[in-house]
Structure formats: C-alpha cells, structure tokens
Amino acid sequence: MLKHGWAGVPMEVLGLMLGEFVDDYTVRVVDVFAMPQSGTGVSVEAVDHLFQTNMLDMLKQTGRAEMVVGRHHSHPGFGCWLSGVDISTQQTTSNLGHLNKPSIQALIHGLNRHYYSIAINYRKNELKEKMLLNLHKKNGLMV
C-alpha cells in the first residue's frame, strides 16, 4: 500500500484490500492490489468493477480465497484523513453497518461529523522492515 501510494505522487492512486471480516470490529487485511485509474492531485475515479472481477477470478485460480474488504487511496500532500466523499463512499459500499442508518439522536451528538481515533494493529517480518526502512530511497530494497 505504501509503495503504491508513494509511486503515484503527485497523483492520487486507488487499490483494493483483500482479507476477511473477523468479527464486528476486526478486519484482517492480508494483501492489496492496485487498480487502474486516472486521478488528479485531489481526486481519483471509482473502482473499475470489470478489472476487479477479473482480478478476483485470477486470484481464485491460484488458490487465494480472500474477499475484498475495502479500498485504499492516497491523499498526496494531505496526510491520512477521510474526506466527505470518502465517508459517503464508505457508507454506501461498506459490508459493515450500511443497512443500519444512524438515529437522529446519534446525528445530533456528532455521528458523521466528528473524527475519532481507531486502534490499528499490524505485523511485519524482517523483509518488510527492510523495505519500509528503504522505501524513501530511489534504489531502495523493493521486495
């Protein structure tokens, strides 16, 4: 995801995350793949559904059974945050919670208006550690 995001600078890039929904609060992401798209420095077009379907079919042929659990895209120069478009897209495409609309009380008390922290856990092995340490270099280790 990092390599993909940084490779696109100064344009936004888009990709899909593969994995599984563990429970109501946990999504395990095991892999990502880039999507073909055209973007600008502040926006990127929607997911190409035909490409996504073909890619998932090819993954199944190789024995990969993961499902799409989300998408990722970059905001070059703006850091990590959810734009209004991102929030709207997530609410209309998410597998979790999109059928239960918030109550008026929840909206009054800030739901969908205030950002909040979320716990993110990750693991990395020695090769991933080396890749991350060299990612900013022109000829860094890219495995």
DSSP file (Angstrom, degrees, kcal/mol; ACC not computed):
  #  RESIDUE AA STRUCTURE BP1 BP2  ACC     N-H-->O    O-->H-N    N-H-->O    O-->H-N    TCO  KAPPA ALPHA  PHI   PSI    X-CA   Y-CA   Z-CA
    1    1 A M     >        0   0    0      0, 0.0     4,-2.7     0, 0.0     5,-0.2   0.000 360.0 360.0 360.0 -44.0    0.0    0.0    0.0
    2    2 A L  H  >  +     0   0    0      2,-0.2     4,-2.8     1,-0.2     5,-0.3   0.938 360.0  48.5 -63.6 -46.7    2.8    2.4    0.9
    3    3 A K  H  > S+     0   0    0      1,-0.2     4,-2.0     2,-0.2    -1,-0.2   0.920 113.7  47.7 -58.9 -43.6    4.8    1.6   -2.3
    4    4 A H  H  > S+     0   0    0      2,-0.2     4,-1.0     1,-0.2    -2,-0.2   0.936 113.4  47.0 -63.8 -47.6    1.6    2.1   -4.4
    5    5 A G  H  < S+     0   0    0     -4,-2.7     3,-0.5     1,-0.2     4,-0.5   0.917 115.6  44.0 -61.8 -45.1    0.7    5.4   -2.7
    6    6 A W  H >< S+     0   0    0     -4,-2.8     3,-0.7     1,-0.2    -1,-0.2   0.804 106.5  61.4 -72.8 -28.3    4.2    6.9   -2.9
    7    7 A A  H 3< S+     0   0    0     -4,-2.0    -1,-0.2    -5,-0.3    -2,-0.2   0.777 102.7  52.8 -67.9 -24.9    4.6    5.7   -6.5
    8    8 A G  T >< S+     0   0    0     -4,-1.0     3,-3.0    -3,-0.5    -1,-0.2   0.628  84.7 160.8 -86.5 -13.4    1.7    7.8   -7.6
    9    9 A V  T <   +     0   0    0     -3,-0.7     3,-0.1    -4,-0.5    32,-0.1  -0.257  65.9  23.5 -54.5 129.9    2.8   11.2   -6.1
   10   10 A P  T 3  S+     0   0    0      0, 0.0    -1,-0.4     0, 0.0     2,-0.2  -0.959 121.9  64.5 -95.1   9.1    1.6   13.8   -7.0
   11   11 A M  S <  S-     0   0    0     -3,-3.0    30,-0.3    -4,-0.1     2,-0.2  -0.613  85.7-110.6 -92.4 152.1   -1.5   12.0   -8.2
   12   12 A E        -     0   0    0     28,-3.0     2,-0.3    31,-0.5    63,-0.1  -0.520  34.8-158.9 -72.3 147.4   -4.0   10.1   -6.1
   13   13 A V        -     0   0    0     -2,-0.2    61,-1.6    31,-0.1     2,-0.4  -0.888   2.6-150.5-126.7 161.0   -4.0    6.3   -6.5
   14   14 A L  E     +A   73   0A   0     21,-0.4    21,-2.4    -2,-0.3     2,-0.3  -0.976  19.4 159.9-134.5 142.6   -6.6    3.7   -5.7
   15   15 A G  E     -AB  72  34A   0     57,-2.7    57,-2.8    -2,-0.4     2,-0.4  -0.961  31.6-114.3-153.1 170.3   -6.4    0.0   -4.7
   16   16 A L  E     -AB  71  33A   0     17,-2.5    17,-2.1    -2,-0.3     2,-0.4  -0.868  19.6-138.9-112.9 146.1   -8.4   -2.8   -3.1
   17   17 A M  E     -AB  70  32A   0     53,-3.0    52,-2.6    -2,-0.4    53,-1.0  -0.867  15.6-156.1-103.9 134.7   -7.6   -4.6    0.2
   18   18 A L  E     +AB  68  31A   0     13,-3.3    12,-2.6    -2,-0.4    13,-1.5  -0.855  42.1  83.4-109.8 144.7   -8.1   -8.4    0.4
   19   19 A G  E     -AB  67  29A   0     48,-2.4    48,-2.0    -2,-0.4     2,-0.3  -0.928  65.5 -68.9 168.1-139.0   -8.8  -10.3    3.6
   20   20 A E  E     - B   0  28A   0      8,-2.2     8,-2.8    -2,-0.3     2,-0.7  -0.989  28.2-115.9-150.2 154.4  -11.6  -11.3    5.9
   21   21 A F  E     - B   0  27A   0     -2,-0.3     6,-0.2     6,-0.2     3,-0.1  -0.864  29.3-175.8 -90.7 113.3  -14.0   -9.9    8.4
   22   22 A V  E     -     0   0A   0      4,-1.9     2,-0.2    -2,-0.7    -1,-0.2   0.929  62.1 -33.5 -78.9 -48.1  -13.0  -11.5   11.7
   23   23 A D  E >  S- B   0  26A   0      3,-1.2     3,-0.7     0, 0.0    -1,-0.2  -0.835  83.5 -64.9-154.8-168.7  -15.9  -10.1   13.8
   24   24 A D  T 3  S+     0   0    0     -2,-0.2     3,-0.1     1,-0.2    -3,-0.0   0.685 133.7  30.0 -63.5 -17.0  -18.0   -6.9   14.1
   25   25 A Y  T 3  S+     0   0    0      1,-0.1     2,-0.5    -4,-0.0    -1,-0.2   0.399 108.7  74.2-122.3  -0.3  -14.9   -4.8   15.0
   26   26 A T  E <   +B   23   0A   0     -3,-0.7    -4,-1.9     2,-0.0    -3,-1.2  -0.967  44.8 179.4-129.1 127.2  -12.0   -6.6   13.2
   27   27 A V  E     -B   21   0A   0     -2,-0.5     2,-0.7    -6,-0.2    -6,-0.2  -0.993  17.0-152.3-120.7 124.1  -11.0   -6.7    9.6
   28   28 A R  E     -B   20   0A   0     -8,-2.8    -8,-2.2    -2,-0.5     2,-0.6  -0.874   8.4-163.1 -99.5 115.8   -7.8   -8.7    8.7
   29   29 A V  E     +B   19   0A   0     -2,-0.7   -10,-0.3   -10,-0.2     3,-0.1  -0.875  17.3 167.9 -98.5 123.1   -6.1   -7.3    5.6
   30   30 A V  E     +     0   0A   0    -12,-2.6     2,-0.3    -2,-0.6   -11,-0.2   0.595  62.7   1.7-110.7 -16.2   -3.7   -9.8    4.1
   31   31 A D  E     -B   18   0A   0    -13,-1.5   -13,-3.3     2,-0.0     2,-0.3  -0.985  55.2-154.3-163.0 163.3   -2.9   -8.3    0.7
   32   32 A V  E     -B   17   0A   0     -2,-0.3     2,-0.3   -15,-0.2   -15,-0.2  -0.962   5.8-162.0-137.9 155.8   -3.7   -5.3   -1.6
   33   33 A F  E     -B   16   0A   0    -17,-2.1   -17,-2.5    -2,-0.3     2,-0.1  -0.997  23.0-115.9-141.6 146.1   -3.6   -4.7   -5.3
   34   34 A A  E     -B   15   0A   0     -2,-0.3   -19,-0.3   -19,-0.2   -21,-0.0  -0.402  24.7-143.4 -74.3 149.2   -3.5   -1.6   -7.3
   35   35 A M        -     0   0    0    -21,-2.4   -21,-0.4    -2,-0.1     2,-0.3  -0.902  21.2-111.7-111.6 142.2   -6.4   -0.6   -9.6
   36   36 A P        +     0   0    0      0, 0.0     2,-0.3     0, 0.0    12,-0.3  -0.573  59.1 138.6 -69.9 133.9   -6.1    1.0  -13.0
   37   37 A Q        -     0   0    0     -2,-0.3     2,-0.5    10,-0.1    10,-0.1  -0.977  50.8-120.9-162.4 168.3   -7.4    4.5  -12.7
   38   38 A S        +     0   0    0     -2,-0.3     7,-1.4   -25,-0.0     2,-0.3  -0.995  40.8 167.1-120.4 131.9   -6.9    8.1  -13.7
   39   39 A G  B     -C   44   0B   0     -2,-0.5     5,-0.3     5,-0.2     2,-0.2  -0.813  26.0-143.2-135.4 173.6   -6.6   10.6  -10.9
   40   40 A T        -     0   0    0      3,-3.2   -28,-3.0    -2,-0.3     0, 0.0  -0.542  49.0 -83.9-120.1-169.8   -5.5   14.1  -10.1
   41   41 A G  S    S+     0   0    0    -30,-0.3     3,-0.1    -2,-0.2   -30,-0.0   0.652 128.8  27.4 -72.5 -14.2   -3.8   15.5   -7.1
   42   42 A V  S    S+     0   0    0      1,-0.2     2,-0.3   -30,-0.1    -1,-0.2   0.426 122.6  31.5-129.2  -0.6   -7.1   15.7   -5.2
   43   43 A S        -     0   0    0    -31,-0.1    -3,-3.2     2,-0.0   -31,-0.5  -0.988  50.9-161.5-153.9 162.3   -9.3   13.0   -6.6
   44   44 A V  B     -C   39   0B   0     -2,-0.3    -5,-0.2    -5,-0.3   -31,-0.1  -0.992  30.5-107.5-144.6 145.6   -9.4    9.6   -8.2
   45   45 A E        -     0   0    0     -7,-1.4     3,-0.1    -2,-0.3    -6,-0.0  -0.173  46.8 -84.0 -71.5 168.5  -12.1    7.8  -10.3
   46   46 A A        -     0   0    0      1,-0.2    -1,-0.1    -9,-0.0   -32,-0.1  -0.092  58.0 -72.6 -68.9 168.0  -14.2    5.0   -8.9
   47   47 A V        -     0   0    0      1,-0.1     2,-1.0   -10,-0.1    -1,-0.2  -0.347  42.1-123.5 -61.6 137.0  -13.2    1.3   -8.9
   48   48 A D     >  -     0   0    0    -12,-0.3     4,-2.4     1,-0.2     5,-0.2  -0.766  24.7-164.6 -82.0 103.3  -13.2   -0.5  -12.3
   49   49 A H  H  > S+     0   0    0     -2,-1.0     4,-2.5     1,-0.2     5,-0.2   0.834  84.1  53.4 -66.2 -34.2  -15.6   -3.3  -11.5
   50   50 A L  H  > S+     0   0    0      2,-0.2     4,-2.5     1,-0.2    -1,-0.2   0.935 111.3  46.0 -65.5 -45.1  -14.7   -5.4  -14.6
   51   51 A F  H  > S+     0   0    0      2,-0.2     4,-2.7     1,-0.2    -2,-0.2   0.920 112.7  51.5 -61.2 -43.4  -11.0   -5.3  -13.6
   52   52 A Q  H  X S+     0   0    0     -4,-2.4     4,-2.5     2,-0.2    -2,-0.2   0.926 110.8  47.4 -60.2 -46.3  -11.9   -6.1  -10.0
   53   53 A T  H  X S+     0   0    0     -4,-2.5     4,-2.2     1,-0.2    -1,-0.2   0.923 113.6  47.5 -61.8 -45.6  -13.9   -9.1  -11.1
   54   54 A N  H  X S+     0   0    0     -4,-2.5     4,-2.2     1,-0.2    -1,-0.2   0.905 112.0  50.2 -63.1 -41.6  -11.2  -10.4  -13.4
   55   55 A M  H  X S+     0   0    0     -4,-2.7     4,-2.3     1,-0.2    -2,-0.2   0.918 110.9  48.3 -64.0 -44.0   -8.5   -9.9  -10.7
   56   56 A L  H  X S+     0   0    0     -4,-2.5     4,-2.1     2,-0.2    -1,-0.2   0.872 110.0  52.9 -65.6 -36.6  -10.5  -11.8   -8.1
   57   57 A D  H  X S+     0   0    0     -4,-2.2     4,-1.7     2,-0.2    -1,-0.2   0.918 110.2  47.9 -62.5 -43.0  -11.2  -14.7  -10.6
   58   58 A M  H  X S+     0   0    0     -4,-2.2     4,-1.0     1,-0.2    -2,-0.2   0.892 109.8  52.6 -65.3 -39.0   -7.4  -14.9  -11.3
   59   59 A L  H ><>S+     0   0    0     -4,-2.3     5,-2.6     1,-0.2     3,-0.6   0.906 107.8  51.3 -62.7 -41.1   -6.7  -14.9   -7.5
   60   60 A K  H ><5S+     0   0    0     -4,-2.1     3,-1.7     1,-0.2    -1,-0.2   0.872 103.9  58.4 -63.5 -36.6   -9.2  -17.8   -7.0
   61   61 A Q  H 3<5S+     0   0    0     -4,-1.7    -1,-0.2     1,-0.3    -2,-0.2   0.775 105.4  50.5 -63.8 -25.3   -7.4  -19.8   -9.8
   62   62 A T  T <<5S-     0   0    0     -4,-1.0    -1,-0.3    -3,-0.6    -2,-0.2   0.355 127.7 -98.9 -93.7   5.7   -4.2  -19.6   -7.8
   63   63 A G  T < 5S+     0   0    0     -3,-1.7     2,-0.5     1,-0.3    -3,-0.2   0.541  77.2 140.3  92.5   6.8   -5.9  -20.8   -4.6
   64   64 A R      < +     0   0    0     -5,-2.6    -1,-0.3    -6,-0.2    -2,-0.1  -0.751  23.8 177.7 -86.7 124.3   -6.4  -17.4   -3.0
   65   65 A A        +     0   0    0     -2,-0.5    -1,-0.1    -3,-0.1    -5,-0.1   0.335  33.1 127.7-109.0   5.7   -9.8  -17.3   -1.3
   66   66 A E        -     0   0    0     -7,-0.1     2,-0.3     1,-0.1   -46,-0.1  -0.204  47.1-142.2 -64.3 155.7   -9.7  -13.8    0.2
   67   67 A M  E     -A   19   0A   0    -48,-2.0   -48,-2.4     1,-0.0     2,-0.5  -0.737  29.1 -89.7-111.4 164.2  -12.5  -11.4   -0.4
   68   68 A V  E     +A   18   0A   0     -2,-0.3   -50,-0.2   -50,-0.2     3,-0.1  -0.635  43.6 173.3 -72.7 123.4  -12.4   -7.6   -1.0
   69   69 A V  E     -     0   0A   0    -52,-2.6     2,-0.3    -2,-0.5    26,-0.2   0.425  58.9 -37.0-112.1  -3.1  -12.7   -6.0    2.5
   70   70 A G  E     -A   17   0A   0    -53,-1.0   -53,-3.0    24,-0.1    -1,-0.3  -0.974  56.5-101.8 168.5-177.6  -12.1   -2.4    1.5
   71   71 A R  E     -A   16   0A   0     -2,-0.3     2,-0.4   -55,-0.3   -55,-0.3  -0.904  21.3-155.3-128.8 159.6  -10.3    0.1   -0.7
   72   72 A H  E     +A   15   0A   0    -57,-2.8   -57,-2.7    -2,-0.3     2,-0.3  -0.980  14.4 169.2-132.1 148.4   -7.4    2.4   -0.2
   73   73 A H  E     -A   14   0A   0     -2,-0.4   -59,-0.2   -59,-0.2     2,-0.2  -0.982  27.4-113.9-152.3 162.3   -6.4    5.5   -1.9
   74   74 A S        -     0   0    0    -61,-1.6     6,-0.1    -2,-0.3   -62,-0.0  -0.521   6.1-158.4 -96.8 160.5   -3.9    8.2   -1.3
   75   75 A H    >>  -     0   0    0     -2,-0.2     3,-2.6     4,-0.1     4,-0.7  -0.693  29.4-148.7-127.6  75.9   -4.2   11.9   -0.5
   76   76 A P  T 34 S+     0   0    0      0, 0.0   -64,-0.1     0, 0.0   -70,-0.0  -0.222  78.2   3.4 -57.6 126.8   -0.7   13.1   -1.6
   77   77 A G  T 34 S+     0   0    0      1,-0.0   -36,-0.0   -68,-0.0   -68,-0.0   0.358 118.7  79.1  84.6  -5.6    0.5   16.0    0.4
   78   78 A F  T <4 S-     0   0    0     -3,-2.6     2,-0.1     1,-0.3    -1,-0.0   0.483  86.2-135.3-113.2  -5.1   -2.5   15.9    2.8
   79   79 A G     <  -     0   0    0     -4,-0.7     2,-0.6     2,-0.0    -1,-0.3  -0.325  49.4 -33.9  79.9-167.6   -1.7   13.1    5.2
   80   80 A C  S    S+     0   0    0     -2,-0.1     2,-0.3    -6,-0.1    -6,-0.1  -0.824  83.4 120.8 -97.2 115.8   -4.1   10.4    6.3
   81   81 A W        -     0   0    0     -2,-0.6     2,-0.6     2,-0.0    -3,-0.0  -0.973  57.9-108.3-163.7 164.3   -7.7   11.5    6.6
   82   82 A L        -     0   0    0     -2,-0.3     2,-0.1     4,-0.0    -2,-0.0  -0.915  29.9-151.6-105.0 120.6  -11.2   10.8    5.3
   83   83 A S     >  -     0   0    0     -2,-0.6     4,-2.4     1,-0.1     5,-0.2  -0.327  34.0-101.3 -78.0 170.4  -12.8   13.4    3.0
   84   84 A G  H  > S+     0   0    0      1,-0.2     4,-2.3     2,-0.2     5,-0.2   0.884 126.7  51.1 -59.1 -39.1  -16.5   13.9    2.8
   85   85 A V  H  > S+     0   0    0      2,-0.2     4,-2.8     1,-0.2    -1,-0.2   0.905 108.3  52.2 -64.9 -41.5  -16.5   11.9   -0.4
   86   86 A D  H  > S+     0   0    0      2,-0.2     4,-2.7     1,-0.2    -2,-0.2   0.926 110.5  47.7 -59.6 -45.2  -14.6    9.1    1.3
   87   87 A I  H  X S+     0   0    0     -4,-2.4     4,-2.3     2,-0.2    -2,-0.2   0.928 113.2  47.4 -63.0 -46.0  -17.1    9.0    4.1
   88   88 A S  H  X S+     0   0    0     -4,-2.3     4,-1.5     2,-0.2    -2,-0.2   0.919 113.1  48.7 -62.3 -44.2  -20.0    8.9    1.7
   89   89 A T  H  X S+     0   0    0     -4,-2.8     4,-1.5     1,-0.2     3,-0.3   0.928 111.4  49.5 -61.4 -45.6  -18.4    6.2   -0.4
   90   90 A Q  H  X S+     0   0    0     -4,-2.7     4,-2.0     1,-0.2    -1,-0.2   0.890 109.4  52.3 -62.0 -39.3  -17.6    4.1    2.6
   91   91 A Q  H  < S+     0   0    0     -4,-2.3    -1,-0.2     1,-0.2    -2,-0.2   0.804 115.2  41.1 -68.1 -27.9  -21.2    4.4    3.9
   92   92 A T  H  < S+     0   0    0     -4,-1.5    -1,-0.2    -3,-0.3    -2,-0.2   0.620 126.0  31.8 -96.0 -12.3  -22.7    3.2    0.6
   93   93 A T  H  < S+     0   0    0     -4,-1.5    -2,-0.2    -3,-0.2    -3,-0.2   0.515  86.6 115.8-119.9  -7.9  -20.2    0.4   -0.1
   94   94 A S     <  -     0   0    0     -4,-2.0     4,-0.3    -5,-0.2   -24,-0.1  -0.338  56.3-147.0 -68.5 142.7  -19.2   -0.9    3.3
   95   95 A N  S    S+     0   0    0    -26,-0.2     2,-0.6     1,-0.1    -1,-0.1   0.643  84.6  68.8 -77.1 -15.4  -20.1   -4.5    4.1
   96   96 A L  S    S-     0   0    0      1,-0.1    -2,-0.1     2,-0.1    -1,-0.1  -0.917 114.2 -15.6-112.5 119.7  -20.4   -3.4    7.8
   97   97 A G  S    S+     0   0    0     -2,-0.6     3,-0.5     1,-0.1    -1,-0.1   0.407  86.1 119.6  84.6  -1.9  -23.2   -1.2    9.0
   98   98 A H  S    S+     0   0    0     -4,-0.3    -1,-0.1     1,-0.2    -3,-0.1   0.718  74.8  54.9 -75.0 -15.7  -24.5    0.3    5.8
   99   99 A L  S    S+     0   0    0      1,-0.2     2,-1.0    -4,-0.1    -1,-0.2   0.755  96.3  70.2 -84.7 -24.2  -28.0   -1.1    6.4
  100  100 A N  S    S-     0   0    0     -3,-0.5    -1,-0.2     3,-0.0     3,-0.1  -0.800  75.6-157.8 -97.2  99.7  -28.4    0.4    9.9
  101  101 A K        -     0   0    0     -2,-1.0    -3,-0.1     1,-0.1    -2,-0.0  -0.474  28.5 -98.6 -74.7 146.7  -28.8    4.2    9.4
  102  102 A P        -     0   0    0      0, 0.0    -1,-0.1     0, 0.0     2,-0.0  -0.316  37.4-114.7 -66.9 147.5  -27.9    6.3   12.4
  103  103 A S     >  -     0   0    0      1,-0.1     4,-2.0    -3,-0.1     5,-0.2  -0.301  27.2-107.5 -73.5 164.5  -30.7    7.6   14.6
  104  104 A I  H  > S+     0   0    0      1,-0.2     4,-2.4     2,-0.2     5,-0.2   0.855 121.5  55.9 -61.7 -35.0  -31.5   11.3   14.9
  105  105 A Q  H  > S+     0   0    0      2,-0.2     4,-1.9     1,-0.2    -1,-0.2   0.908 106.3  49.8 -64.1 -41.0  -30.0   11.3   18.4
  106  106 A A  H  4>S+     0   0    0      1,-0.2     5,-2.6     2,-0.2    -2,-0.2   0.902 111.4  48.8 -64.4 -40.3  -26.7    9.9   17.1
  107  107 A L  H ><5S+     0   0    0     -4,-2.0     3,-1.5     1,-0.2    -2,-0.2   0.910 109.7  51.6 -65.4 -41.7  -26.6   12.5   14.4
  108  108 A I  H 3<5S+     0   0    0     -4,-2.4    -1,-0.2     1,-0.3    -2,-0.2   0.868 107.3  54.3 -62.3 -36.2  -27.3   15.3   16.9
  109  109 A H  T 3<5S-     0   0    0     -4,-1.9    -1,-0.3    -5,-0.2    -2,-0.2   0.262 131.3 -85.9 -87.8  13.5  -24.5   14.0   19.1
  110  110 A G  T X>5 +     0   0    0     -3,-1.5     3,-2.5     1,-0.3     4,-1.8   0.421  68.4 156.5 109.0  -2.2  -21.9   14.2   16.3
  111  111 A L  T 34<S+     0   0    0     -5,-2.6    -1,-0.3     1,-0.3     4,-0.1  -0.376  80.7  10.7 -59.4 134.2  -22.0   10.9   14.4
  112  112 A N  T 34 S+     0   0    0      2,-0.3    -1,-0.3     1,-0.1     3,-0.1   0.498 124.1  69.1  73.3   6.5  -20.7   11.5   10.9
  113  113 A R  T <4 S+     0   0    0     -3,-2.5     2,-0.4     1,-0.2    -2,-0.2   0.626  89.6  56.3-120.6 -26.6  -19.4   15.0   11.9
  114  114 A H  S  < S-     0   0    0     -4,-1.8    -2,-0.3     0, 0.0    -1,-0.2  -0.907  72.9-136.2-114.7 135.5  -16.5   14.3   14.3
  115  115 A Y        -     0   0    0     -2,-0.4     2,-0.3    -3,-0.1    -2,-0.0  -0.510  23.8-169.1 -83.4 157.9  -13.5   12.2   13.6
  116  116 A Y        -     0   0    0     -2,-0.2     2,-0.2     0, 0.0    -1,-0.0  -0.935  25.0 -97.6-143.4 162.8  -12.2    9.7   16.2
  117  117 A S        -     0   0    0     -2,-0.3     2,-0.4     2,-0.0     0, 0.0  -0.537  33.2-163.1 -82.0 150.4   -9.2    7.5   16.8
  118  118 A I        -     0   0    0     -2,-0.2     2,-0.4     2,-0.0     0, 0.0  -0.999  22.4-116.2-135.5 138.6   -9.3    3.9   15.8
  119  119 A A        -     0   0    0     -2,-0.4     2,-0.5     2,-0.0    -2,-0.0  -0.584  32.1-173.8 -76.2 128.4   -6.9    1.1   17.0
  120  120 A I        -     0   0    0     -2,-0.4     2,-0.3     2,-0.0    -2,-0.0  -0.989   2.2-171.1-125.6 123.9   -4.8   -0.4   14.2
  121  121 A N        +     0   0    0     -2,-0.5     2,-0.3     2,-0.0    -2,-0.0  -0.863   9.8 172.4-110.9 148.4   -2.6   -3.4   14.8
  122  122 A Y        -     0   0    0     -2,-0.3     2,-0.3     2,-0.0    -2,-0.0  -0.981  19.4-148.1-150.2 160.6   -0.1   -4.7   12.3
  123  123 A R        -     0   0    0     -2,-0.3     2,-0.3     2,-0.0    -2,-0.0  -0.958  13.9-177.3-127.8 148.9    2.7   -7.2   11.9
  124  124 A K        -     0   0    0     -2,-0.3     2,-0.1     4,-0.0    -2,-0.0  -0.996  13.8-144.2-145.7 145.7    5.8   -7.1    9.8
  125  125 A N     >  -     0   0    0     -2,-0.3     4,-2.3     1,-0.0     5,-0.2  -0.349  42.7 -87.1 -96.3-177.2    8.6   -9.6    9.2
  126  126 A E  H  > S+     0   0    0      1,-0.2     4,-2.2     2,-0.2     5,-0.2   0.879 126.6  50.5 -61.5 -40.4   12.3   -8.8    8.7
  127  127 A L  H  > S+     0   0    0      2,-0.2     4,-2.4     1,-0.2    -1,-0.2   0.909 111.0  48.3 -65.7 -41.0   11.9   -8.3    4.9
  128  128 A K  H  > S+     0   0    0      2,-0.2     4,-2.6     1,-0.2    -2,-0.2   0.890 109.3  54.0 -65.4 -38.1    9.0   -5.9    5.4
  129  129 A E  H  X S+     0   0    0     -4,-2.3     4,-2.2     2,-0.2    -2,-0.2   0.929 109.8  47.2 -59.7 -46.2   11.0   -4.0    8.0
  130  130 A K  H  X S+     0   0    0     -4,-2.2     4,-1.4     2,-0.2    11,-0.2   0.910 111.2  51.6 -62.1 -42.7   13.9   -3.6    5.5
  131  131 A M  H  X S+     0   0    0     -4,-2.4     4,-0.6     1,-0.2     3,-0.4   0.935 110.7  47.5 -60.4 -46.6   11.5   -2.5    2.8
  132  132 A L  H >< S+     0   0    0     -4,-2.6     3,-0.6     1,-0.2     4,-0.3   0.880 110.2  52.3 -63.6 -38.4    9.9    0.2    5.0
  133  133 A L  H 3< S+     0   0    0     -4,-2.2    -1,-0.2     1,-0.2    -2,-0.2   0.773 118.8  36.6 -68.5 -25.1   13.3    1.5    6.1
  134  134 A N  H >< S+     0   0    0     -4,-1.4     3,-1.3    -3,-0.4     6,-0.3   0.332  85.0 103.6-107.9   5.5   14.4    1.9    2.5
  135  135 A L  T << S+     0   0    0     -4,-0.6     5,-0.1    -3,-0.6    -1,-0.1   0.827  78.8  53.4 -61.3 -34.0   11.2    3.0    0.9
  136  136 A H  T 3  S+     0   0    0     -4,-0.3    -1,-0.3    -3,-0.2     2,-0.2   0.638  90.9  94.2 -78.2 -13.1   12.2    6.6    0.6
  137  137 A K  S X  S-     0   0    0     -3,-1.3     3,-1.1     1,-0.1    -3,-0.0  -0.532  77.1-131.4 -81.9 146.2   15.4    5.8   -1.3
  138  138 A K  T 3  S+     0   0    0      1,-0.3    -1,-0.1    -2,-0.2    -4,-0.0   0.911 108.2  27.0 -60.7 -44.8   15.5    5.9   -5.0
  139  139 A N  T 3  S+     0   0    0      2,-0.0    -1,-0.3    -3,-0.0     3,-0.1  -0.144  93.7 146.8-111.6  36.6   17.2    2.5   -5.3
  140  140 A G    <   -     0   0    0     -3,-1.1     2,-0.5    -6,-0.3    -5,-0.1  -0.134  63.0 -77.9 -69.9 168.2   15.9    1.0   -2.0
  141  141 A L        -     0   0    0    -11,-0.2     2,-0.6     1,-0.1    -7,-0.2  -0.552  49.5-176.7 -67.9 116.1   15.1   -2.6   -1.4
  142  142 A M              0   0    0     -2,-0.5    -1,-0.1     1,-0.1   -11,-0.0  -0.757 360.0 360.0-120.9  83.5   11.7   -3.2   -3.0
  143  143 A V              0   0    0     -2,-0.6    -1,-0.1   -16,-0.2   -15,-0.1   0.380 360.0 360.0-112.2 360.0   10.7   -6.8   -2.3
